[in-house]
Amino acid sequence: KNSMQAERIKFLLDQIELAPEDPFNLYALAIEYKDNQQDKAIKYFEKLLKEFPEYLPTYYHAAALYFETNQNKEAENTYLLGIKLAEKLKKEKTLRELKSAYQMFLDEIDE
């Protein structure tokens, strides 16, 4: 499993060098890292949020990872920015997912 992940990570890093203007490769890399190397995942999610703020898939996973790593302020801001972007882009399904995840986040931090 680890060697396959290492190969995927190397492939994605190569792709990022070849096509730095494509946010998907950064996103895929952040997803690869999110379970085992959360600090690296956060670094790539933050790069995405800064350099590709219109790339909607980032917000859900970045916010969830912020919450997982006890960065509740960042989680809340990221959910809210994602919700606003989904509304602007008229992405109904993603909007519902973000609103639902945000509500669960609020319920968790209230307990």
Sequence and secondary structure as in RCSB ss.txt:
>XXXX:A:sequence
KNSMQAERIKFLLDQIELAPEDPFNLYALAIEYKDNQQDKAIKYFEKLLKEFPEYLPTYYHAAALYFETNQNKEA
ENTYLLGIKLAEKLKKEKTLRELKSAYQMFLDEIDE
>XXXX:A:secstr
 HHHHHHHHHHHHHHHHH TT HHHHHHHHHHHTTT HHHHHHHHHHHHHH TT THHHHHHHHHHHHTT HHHH
HHHHHHHHHHHHHHT HHHHHHHHHHHHHHHHHHH 
